[in-house]
Amino acid sequence: MRDTYVYALDLSLNSTGIGIFTNDGQLAKLLTIDTKSEKEDKLKLSLIGKVFLILIDNYTPSTVIIEQGFSLFNRSTQAIFKVHGLANYLFSEFEQIYYPATTVKKEITGSGNATKEEVRTEILKKYPDITFASLDESDAYAIAETYFIRQGIKNA
């Protein structure tokens, strides 16, 4: 039987952060899908989808943890939910768990109002050997860390 992995997704139309972990919480892969160079949403979604399909083929998911979308500005909210729909579809055969951003921030920093930089700083205090290529990767890591803490796999 093939190994399965826990995915943590910080979804965005411009820069999606992905963390892939073993089921016991060990980091397997971190990456950012940067689509800022694409001009049209459909091209951005196509690129994100292609990367997701390659990852699914190479790292079979068991569970997908996703930062819950939120409404801020209508245009950006509509854009982010396109990516959520794509992820929900491509990962539809796997368990999906959503956490609000405030829950992740509170679990990692103790404050639901923490900035992305503060989240990254707290993760690096605990795991100083990790290198993040983007704040989206550190957010994805924090999403996974929240999951593993809540599952009793890791300590807070």
C-alpha positions, 0 to 999 in steps of 0.5 A, a space after each residue: 500500500 502506498 504512503 499517504 500524506 496530510 496536505 495543508 493549503 493556504 489558498 490564493 489566486 496569486 500565491 498558494 502555499 502548500 505543506 505536505 506532511 507525513 501522517 505523523 506530522 513530519 514535513 515532506 514538502 513545502 512549496 508556493 504556486 506563484 501565479 502573479 505572472 498570469 494575467 487571467 484568472 482562468 490561466 492562474 486556476 489552470 496552473 494551480 490545478 496542474 500543480 495540484 494534480 502532479 502533487 496528488 499523483 506523487 503524494 497521495 493525500 489522506 487529509 487536506 487541511 484548508 484555511 477557511 476563506 473569508 469575506 473582505 472585499 467583494 472582488 478578492 473574495 470572489 477570486 479566492 473562492 474560485 481557488 477553493 472550488 478548484 481545490 474542493 473538486 480536485 481533492 474531493 475524494 479525500 477528507 477536507 478540514 477547514 480552519 478559520 485563519 483566526 483559529 490557526 493564528 491563535 493556536 500558533 501565536 496565542 492571538 487570533 489577530 496575529 500577522 503573517 509575520 508573527 505566525 512565521 516567527 513563532 513557527 521558526 522559534 519551534 522549528 529553526 531549521 525550516 526555510 520558507 520561500 514565502 509567507 504562504 508557505 509558513 501559513 500552510 505550515 501553521 495550518 498543518 501544525 494546528 491540525 497535528 496539535 488538535 489531533 494530539 500528534 504534536 504538542 502545542 
